[in-house]
Amino acid sequence: MAASFTFQLTYWAPRCIAVLAGLWIILKSMRFAHKKVFTAVFPPIMDRITQVYNIKMNDFKLELFRELTDLKQQSKDPLTILEIGAGSGANFQYYPAGTIVVPVEPMKTFDSYLKSNAEKCPDITVKDAVIAYGENMKTISDDSVDVVVVTLVLCSVRNVSAVMGEIRRILKPGGRFYYIEHVYSDQRNSWVQLAQRTLNPVWELVTGCSLTRATWKDIESGGFTRVNYKKFNAPLSGGGALMSPHVMGYAVK
Ligand SMILES: C[S@@+](CC[C@H](N)C(=O)[O-])C[C@H]1O[C@@H](n2cnc3c(N)ncnc32)[C@H](O)[C@@H]1O
């Protein structure tokens, strides 16, 4: 009996370990390949998507960023805008002449797109991108920027409240955080909300972006002195309708 048990153990244990190790290696390789492909393919796709998005959202972006001109006029020094998850630099065209822009972007592969969009906006000064996640921008000093901009980023960050903490830390007192984000529909059991809930696991796995974040709540509880936003449906059609529920506004440190 004992001999049979010892035989079974010595027979199965190494086989089980080999199978588990094989699965682990396959999963690790798949994740590695996904990351490699994703970092190569994502920037050109995103650059194209944000051009189309900007055409559809132009009026909303003009409305959101209009105040930057007033802030610039009120400031003695050049206005410093730090943009988290700047991507290809699709927002540069909305910044007033004379502003200094600091893009923060974790994916180095966006660099050529950032440079090319910076060249199209010679009236602003775009600094070299800081390669960092919004959750940890340790090279940016406390109380050092006038404005933080975040558009279509909070759907994909790992820790929204850590990003809120970092925004509060780096903004000067009274500084403003402007945002436009696609969010979870608040229309209970609408087809958009049902589709967002149903498709989110696969969507998140493939794109790294969540369709079900109630981002306005994270901003409301982000420790700002004032929060102002409006919810609206962005004019996005086809598959984009899943991202149609939007929130935009600003928060003050
Ligand atoms: C959908 S793109 C939006 C790009 C740009 N903000 C725009 O509106 O065109 C999302 C961007 O967020 C960046 N991102 C993802 N997770 C991030 C994080 N934790 N911190 C900062 N940026 C992040 C991605 O690399 C990507 O550039």
The ligand as an SDF file (V2000), in Angstrom:
LIG
                    3D

 27 29  0  0  0  0  0  0  0  0999 V2000
   -6.7440   56.2570  -25.0710 C   0  0  0  0  0  0  0  0  0  0  0  0
   -5.1700   56.9070  -24.9420 S   0  0  0  0  0  0  0  0  0  0  0  0
   -5.5240   58.6460  -24.8140 C   0  0  0  0  0  0  0  0  0  0  0  0
   -4.3840   59.5060  -25.2400 C   0  0  0  0  0  0  0  0  0  0  0  0
   -4.6220   61.0210  -25.1000 C   0  0  0  0  0  0  0  0  0  0  0  0
   -4.8410   61.3920  -23.7180 N   0  0  0  0  0  0  0  0  0  0  0  0
   -5.7890   61.4710  -25.9510 C   0  0  0  0  0  0  0  0  0  0  0  0
   -6.8180   61.8750  -25.4160 O   0  0  0  0  0  0  0  0  0  0  0  0
   -5.6360   61.3990  -27.1740 O   0  0  0  0  0  0  0  0  0  0  0  0
   -4.7380   56.4250  -23.2930 C   0  0  0  0  0  0  0  0  0  0  0  0
   -3.3270   56.8600  -22.9260 C   0  0  0  0  0  0  0  0  0  0  0  0
   -3.1570   56.6410  -21.5230 O   0  0  0  0  0  0  0  0  0  0  0  0
   -1.8770   56.0780  -21.3240 C   0  0  0  0  0  0  0  0  0  0  0  0
   -1.9160   55.3780  -20.0290 N   0  0  0  0  0  0  0  0  0  0  0  0
   -2.3940   54.1520  -19.7410 C   0  0  0  0  0  0  0  0  0  0  0  0
   -2.2400   53.8760  -18.4400 N   0  0  0  0  0  0  0  0  0  0  0  0
   -1.6400   54.9650  -17.8920 C   0  0  0  0  0  0  0  0  0  0  0  0
   -1.2150   55.2910  -16.5770 C   0  0  0  0  0  0  0  0  0  0  0  0
   -1.3690   54.4350  -15.5500 N   0  0  0  0  0  0  0  0  0  0  0  0
   -0.6340   56.4850  -16.3730 N   0  0  0  0  0  0  0  0  0  0  0  0
   -0.4910   57.3620  -17.3890 C   0  0  0  0  0  0  0  0  0  0  0  0
   -0.8750   57.1010  -18.6620 N   0  0  0  0  0  0  0  0  0  0  0  0
   -1.4470   55.9230  -18.8980 C   0  0  0  0  0  0  0  0  0  0  0  0
   -1.6830   55.1940  -22.5310 C   0  0  0  0  0  0  0  0  0  0  0  0
   -0.3350   54.8710  -22.7280 O   0  0  0  0  0  0  0  0  0  0  0  0
   -2.2570   56.0730  -23.6300 C   0  0  0  0  0  0  0  0  0  0  0  0
   -1.3230   56.9540  -24.1280 O   0  0  0  0  0  0  0  0  0  0  0  0
  1  2  1  0
  2  3  1  0
  2 10  1  0
  3  4  1  0
  4  5  1  0
  5  6  1  0
  5  7  1  0
  7  8  2  0
  7  9  1  0
 10 11  1  0
 11 12  1  0
 11 26  1  0
 12 13  1  0
 13 14  1  0
 13 24  1  0
 14 15  1  0
 14 23  1  0
 15 16  2  0
 16 17  1  0
 17 18  1  0
 17 23  2  0
 18 19  1  0
 18 20  2  0
 20 21  1  0
 21 22  2  0
 22 23  1  0
 24 25  1  0
 24 26  1  0
 26 27  1  0
M  CHG  2   2   1   9  -1
M  END
$$$$
